[in-house]
Amino acid sequence: MPSGLMQQDFIPECTEPGSFGYNPSFERLNAVVAKANFFLAHNPGVAIVSCETIRHRVEKDGQLKKPSNLSFTQYGSEITGCYVDGLRMWLTPPDTREKSTAKEGNAIQIEYFHVLPQCGKESAVQDTMNTLTTKLSNQLSSRQLQGRLLAVEAIDVRGVKQPELLDAEAATLTAAENPHSNSVMTFLRVWWQREQGSSGSRFSVGMATFVPELNLDTHETFIGGKEYKHLNRSNVEQYSKVMAYVNSWREQMPQNSQILNIKTYSTRIEKDGSFDCHSTYKKVFREPKWGHRHLRFIRIFFVTPISEEDPPPPYPFAIPPLTYKVFQPEAVKKSFFSGKSPFESKAILLEKLDRWIRLTEAKVISVETVAYKAFTGEETEFGTENMCTKDSYHHEKNRGYVPDDEKYVIVYRVFMEGTYPDPPGFDTPSAVDDSQHAAEEKPSDCPSAKYM
């Protein structure tokens, strides 16, 4: 039977519990990767499909908040909460024959490195995501990488105003001390797989960003008669439409290029309708009176080998479309006062995902973990196709404006090459979005405004 897809998490251990005024401390990223390599060494035959950095919520004592649940409540009081970053690997398990022949000495190992920006509050040079990607590409084109690239991620860190203060190895993350004005700095984290006996390869890396089209309504407010633009939620393009732009762009990719990973990010939409998905340093001001809208966008990293010996692979007559399938936990009935998740468990959803991959034999490019609002906002109308969400606030007498409590559900979005309908008899819950066919519909052209 074809191999499926399994998930394996590696989370830093708490080294010092938090106390009043202090957040807990955790192992650094290199300790997390060492755990991953220990797992790989003792599980020969597995293949890494994709990997991603996962941000976990933690208690003051350093314990994760219900890691087995696929839903969580973000309370308004947690605006200065503590988070910790872990590594999530998506793996293809070995079949029975591979298990019997694989040797531990041939186990794969995972490596990583960071590309830091030149930017900041007082810096004369401000890197963009494009120039940061160019730095990465220059590094990889000038040195022999003893293996293959797995993924490139853009990691945001709050409260850092100068790049020399950026600690990319730190796993512990907290909200800025002043929640009303946060600095956000972005760097690149590159995951790659070390291959024994590899002669080394040189690569160039590219990045493409795709944003949905926004239509904004303009009307006068009652504050000094000044005009502000406010977003009309019904006029934001949905996820499948943006993926159609991706497919149109893909037809123009270099012949021997390969997509590394596809990931959904978000950025703040300002009151005038502007947004920034390119800066590596920006200020994000908290304006609870208006609420905050966030725009989701798709970012793709792709790689092109640099070799004078190996010719590019033959170009297919018809390029298979890039498609995606969202696996979302099915709602189950629980007692309102039980304190349990109203959605099925993580283990059940992962079993469904694995079984679907086995039955369809889908060619998976990458997988991402995304949290969506479960019962409020535009998500109630458009589900996981929604590309815009809003944070709402309410006023309390002694605390001022406080974020509303929100219930979130965690979903897995699998990006694939090719179209794979549900197998006969496969029990797909109604809560799961099957968006493959919608992603295939390509526009007549790909406006430059969509590909940034």
C-alpha positions in Angstrom: 0.0 0.0 0.0 1.4 3.5 -0.8 2.8 5.5 2.0 0.7 8.1 3.7 1.6 11.1 5.7 2.4 11.4 9.4 3.1 14.3 11.8 5.9 14.5 14.4 6.3 17.4 16.8 9.5 18.4 18.6 9.0 20.9 21.4 11.6 22.5 23.6 11.5 21.5 27.3 11.0 24.1 30.0 14.3 24.9 31.8 12.9 27.3 34.4 9.2 27.8 35.3 7.8 31.3 35.2 6.9 33.3 38.3 5.2 36.6 39.0 6.6 39.1 36.5 8.8 36.5 34.8 8.0 34.1 31.9 9.2 30.5 31.8 12.5 29.7 30.0 12.9 27.0 27.4 15.6 25.1 25.5 17.0 26.7 22.4 16.3 25.7 18.9 19.4 23.6 18.4 18.2 21.4 21.3 14.9 20.9 19.5 16.6 20.0 16.2 18.8 17.5 18.2 15.6 15.8 19.3 14.4 15.6 15.7 17.7 14.0 14.6 17.5 11.5 17.4 14.1 10.5 16.2 15.2 10.3 12.6 18.3 8.2 13.6 16.0 5.6 15.3 13.4 5.6 12.5 15.3 4.8 9.3 13.2 4.7 6.2 11.1 7.7 6.9 11.2 10.5 4.4 10.8 14.2 5.2 8.0 15.8 3.1 7.8 19.2 4.7 8.6 21.0 8.0 7.3 24.1 9.7 7.8 26.1 12.9 4.8 25.9 15.2 4.1 28.4 17.8 2.6 26.9 21.0 0.8 28.6 23.9 2.3 27.9 27.3 1.3 28.3 30.9 3.4 30.1 33.5 4.7 26.8 34.7 6.1 26.0 31.2 3.5 23.4 30.3 1.8 23.5 26.9 -1.9 24.4 26.9 -3.8 21.3 25.8 -1.5 20.3 22.9 -3.7 17.4 21.8 -6.7 19.7 21.2 -7.5 21.1 17.7 -9.3 24.1 19.2 -8.4 26.7 21.8 -9.8 29.9 23.3 -7.7 33.1 23.0 -8.7 35.1 26.0 -8.4 38.9 25.9 -6.4 38.8 29.1 -3.7 36.8 27.3 -2.5 39.7 25.1 0.9 39.6 26.9 0.9 35.8 27.1 3.9 33.5 26.5 4.6 31.3 23.5 7.2 28.8 22.5 8.4 27.7 19.1 8.7 24.0 18.1 9.5 22.0 15.0 6.8 20.1 13.2 7.9 17.5 10.6 5.6 16.0 8.0 6.9 12.5 7.1 6.2 9.7 4.8 6.4 6.5 6.9 8.4 3.5 5.5 6.4 0.5 4.2 7.0 -2.9 5.6 9.7 -3.8 3.1 11.7 -0.6 3.8 11.5 -1.2 7.6 13.1 -4.6 7.2 15.9 -3.4 5.0 16.6 0.1 6.4 19.7 0.6 8.5 20.2 3.2 11.2 23.5 4.2 9.7 21.6 5.4 6.6 19.2 7.6 8.6 18.6 11.1 7.3 19.3 14.2 9.4 17.8 17.7 9.4 19.8 20.9 9.5 18.9 24.6 9.6 20.3 28.1 9.4 19.0 31.7 9.5 19.2 34.7 7.2 18.9 37.9 9.3 17.8 41.2 7.9 19.6 44.5 7.9 16.9 46.8 9.2 15.6 48.4 12.4 14.5 51.7 13.9 17.7 53.5 13.3 19.1 51.6 10.3 19.9 53.4 7.1 19.3 50.2 5.2 16.0 48.5 5.3 15.9 45.0 3.9 12.7 43.8 2.2 11.6 40.2 1.9 12.9 40.3 -1.7 16.4 41.5 -0.7 16.5 39.0 2.2 15.6 36.2 -0.3 18.4 37.5 -2.6 20.9 37.2 0.3 19.8 33.6 0.9 20.1 32.8 -2.8 23.6 34.3 -2.9 24.6 32.1 0.0 23.3 28.9 -1.6 24.7 29.7 -5.1 28.2 30.2 -3.7 28.5 27.1 -1.6 28.0 23.4 -1.9 25.0 22.2 0.1 25.5 18.6 1.2 21.9 17.6 0.8 18.5 19.1 -0.3 16.5 22.1 0.8 13.2 21.3 2.6 11.5 24.6 3.4 12.1 28.4 3.9 10.0 30.2 6.4 9.5 33.9 7.3 9.5 34.2 11.1 8.1 37.2 12.9 9.5 38.4 16.2 7.8 41.2 18.2 9.5 43.7 20.4 12.9 43.8 18.5 14.0 47.2 17.2 17.6 46.4 16.1 18.8 43.3 14.3 21.7 42.8 16.7 19.2 42.2 19.4 17.4 39.5 17.4 18.0 36.1 18.8 16.8 33.7 16.1 17.9 30.6 18.2 15.5 31.5 21.1 12.4 29.4 21.3 10.6 31.5 23.9 8.5 34.4 22.6 6.5 36.9 24.5 4.4 39.9 23.6 6.2 43.2 23.7 6.3 45.0 27.1 4.2 47.8 25.7 1.2 46.1 23.9 0.0 49.4 22.5 3.1 49.8 20.2 4.9 46.7 18.9 7.9 46.4 16.7 7.9 43.4 14.3 11.1 42.1 12.7 11.1 39.2 10.2 13.9 36.8 9.4 14.3 33.7 7.3 14.6 30.1 8.7 15.9 27.6 6.2 15.4 23.9 6.8 17.5 21.3 4.8 18.2 17.6 4.8 21.8 16.4 5.1 22.5 13.5 2.8 25.4 11.1 3.4 27.7 10.8 0.4 26.3 13.8 -1.3 28.8 15.6 -3.5 27.0 18.9 -2.9 24.8 21.1 -5.0 24.4 24.8 -5.5 21.0 26.4 -5.7 19.3 29.7 -6.3 16.2 30.5 -4.3 13.3 32.6 -5.4 10.2 33.9 -3.7 6.7 34.8 -5.0 4.0 36.6 -3.0 0.3 36.5 -3.9 -2.3 38.7 -2.3 -6.1 38.9 -2.8 -7.7 41.9 -4.4 -9.4 44.3 -1.9 -12.3 46.5 -2.7 -12.6 49.3 -0.1 -15.7 51.4 0.8 -14.9 55.0 1.6 -17.2 57.1 3.9 -16.9 60.0 6.3 -16.5 59.2 10.0 -17.7 61.4 12.8 -14.2 62.2 14.0 -13.4 65.6 12.6 -15.1 64.8 9.4 -12.0 63.0 8.2 -12.4 60.2 5.6 -11.4 56.7 6.4 -11.5 53.6 4.1 -13.2 50.6 5.6 -13.1 47.1 4.2 -16.1 45.6 2.7 -15.7 41.9 3.6 -17.7 40.6 0.7 -15.2 42.1 -1.7 -12.1 40.3 -0.7 -11.0 37.5 -3.1 -11.1 34.0 -1.6 -8.3 31.5 -1.2 -9.1 29.5 -4.3 -9.0 32.7 -6.4 -5.5 33.5 -5.2 -4.4 30.0 -5.8 -5.6 30.5 -9.4 -3.0 33.3 -9.7 -0.4 30.9 -8.3 -1.1 28.4 -11.1 -1.0 31.1 -13.8 2.4 32.3 -12.5 3.7 28.7 -12.2 3.5 28.2 -16.0 6.2 30.9 -16.3 8.6 29.3 -13.8 12.0 28.3 -15.1 12.0 24.8 -16.6 14.2 23.2 -13.9 12.7 25.0 -10.9 10.9 23.3 -8.0 8.6 24.6 -5.4 9.9 24.1 -1.9 6.9 25.1 0.2 3.7 27.1 0.1 2.6 28.9 3.2 -0.2 31.3 4.2 0.8 34.5 6.1 -1.1 37.5 7.3 -0.5 41.2 7.7 -2.3 44.2 9.2 -4.6 46.3 7.1 -4.4 49.9 8.1 -7.4 52.2 8.3 -6.7 53.7 4.9 -6.7 50.3 3.3 -2.9 50.0 2.9 -0.9 46.9 4.0 2.7 45.8 4.0 3.8 42.2 3.3 7.3 43.0 2.1 9.1 44.9 5.0 11.3 43.0 7.4 10.8 45.7 10.1 7.6 47.6 10.8 5.6 49.1 13.7 2.2 47.7 14.5 0.1 50.0 16.6 -2.8 48.8 18.6 -5.9 50.8 17.9 -8.7 48.9 19.6 -11.4 51.5 19.0 -11.4 50.5 15.3 -10.5 46.9 15.7 -7.8 45.3 13.5 -8.2 43.7 10.2 -5.7 41.2 8.9 -5.2 40.2 5.3 -4.0 36.7 4.5 -1.7 36.1 1.6 0.2 33.2 0.0 4.0 33.1 -0.2 6.0 30.5 -2.2 9.7 29.7 -2.0 11.1 27.9 -5.0 14.6 26.6 -5.8 16.6 26.2 -9.0 19.7 24.0 -9.1 22.9 25.5 -10.5 24.8 22.9 -12.4 26.8 22.9 -15.6 26.8 19.1 -15.9 23.2 18.0 -15.3 20.7 19.2 -17.9 17.2 20.3 -16.7 14.6 17.6 -16.5 12.2 17.3 -19.5 9.4 19.8 -19.5 6.0 18.1 -19.2 3.6 18.6 -22.0 0.9 19.6 -19.5 1.8 21.0 -16.1 -0.2 19.4 -13.3 -2.1 22.1 -11.4 -1.2 23.0 -7.9 -4.1 22.1 -5.7 -4.9 22.0 -1.9 -7.1 20.2 0.5 -8.1 21.5 3.9 -8.5 18.9 6.7 -10.6 20.4 9.5 -11.7 18.6 12.6 -15.4 17.7 12.6 -17.5 19.3 15.3 -18.7 16.9 18.0 -21.2 17.4 20.7 -19.8 17.9 24.1 -21.3 19.2 27.3 -21.0 23.0 27.5 -19.5 22.8 31.0 -17.2 19.8 30.4 -14.3 22.0 29.4 -13.5 19.6 26.5 -12.9 20.6 22.9 -16.0 20.8 20.8 -14.1 19.2 17.9 -12.7 15.8 17.3 -9.2 15.0 18.5 -6.0 15.6 16.7 -5.3 11.8 16.5 -8.6 11.2 14.6 -8.0 14.0 12.1 -4.4 12.9 11.4 -5.6 9.4 10.8 -8.1 10.7 8.2 -5.4 12.8 6.6 -3.0 9.8 6.4 -5.7 7.5 5.0 -6.7 10.0 2.3 -3.1 10.4 1.2 -2.6 6.6 1.0 -5.8 6.1 -1.0 -5.2 8.9 -3.5 -1.4 8.5 -3.7 -1.3 12.3 -3.8 2.0 14.0 -4.6 2.4 16.3 -1.6 4.5 19.5 -1.9 4.1 20.8 1.6 1.7 21.0 4.5 0.8 24.0 6.8 -0.9 24.3 10.1 -3.4 27.2 10.3 -5.7 28.5 13.0 -9.1 30.0 12.0 -11.9 31.5 14.1 -14.4 28.9 14.8 -17.7 30.7 15.5 -17.1 34.4 14.7 -16.0 36.8 12.0 -15.9 36.3 8.3 -14.9 32.7 8.8 -18.5 31.8 9.7 -19.5 32.8 6.1 -16.5 31.8 4.0 -14.7 29.2 6.2 -11.1 28.5 5.4 -11.5 30.2 2.1 -11.7 33.5 4.0 -8.7 35.8 3.3 -9.5 38.5 5.8 -10.3 38.5 9.5 -10.9 41.1 12.2 -9.9 41.3 15.8 -12.6 42.9 17.9 -12.4 44.7 21.2 -14.8 45.7 24.0 -14.5 48.3 26.7 -14.2 47.5 30.3 -14.4 50.2 33.0 -11.2 49.3 34.8 -9.1 48.0 31.9 -10.1 50.1 28.9 -10.4 48.4 25.6 -9.8 44.6 25.9 -9.7 42.0 23.0 -12.8 39.8 22.8 -12.4 36.2 23.7 -12.2 34.1 20.5 -12.5 30.4 19.9 -10.1 29.1 17.2 -9.9 25.7 15.4 -6.7 24.3 13.9 -6.7 22.9 10.4 -4.1 21.3 8.1 -3.8 22.5 4.5 -2.1 20.1 2.2 -0.6 21.5 -1.0 -0.3 19.0 -3.9 0.7 18.7 -7.5 -2.3 17.3 -9.4 -6.0 16.8 -8.8 -7.1 14.0 -6.5 -10.9 13.5 -5.9 -12.0 11.9 -2.7 -11.7 8.1 -2.9 -15.0 6.1 -3.1 -16.4 5.6 0.3 -14.1 8.1 2.0 -15.9 9.7 4.9 -15.2 13.4 4.5 -16.9 15.5 7.2 -19.0 18.4 6.0 -16.6 20.7 7.9 -13.8 19.8 5.6 -13.2 22.1 2.6 -12.4 20.4 -0.7 -11.0 23.2 -2.7 -9.0 21.4 -5.3 -11.2 22.1 -8.3 -11.6 25.7 -7.4 -7.9 26.2 -7.4 -7.7 24.9 -10.9 -9.8 27.7 -12.4 -7.2 30.1 -13.9 -7.9 33.7 -14.8 -7.3 34.8 -18.4 -4.3 36.7 -17.2 -2.3 37.2 -14.0 -2.3 41.0 -13.1 0.9 42.2 -11.7 -0.9 43.5 -8.6 -1.6 39.9 -7.6 2.0 38.7 -7.9 4.2 40.9 -5.8 
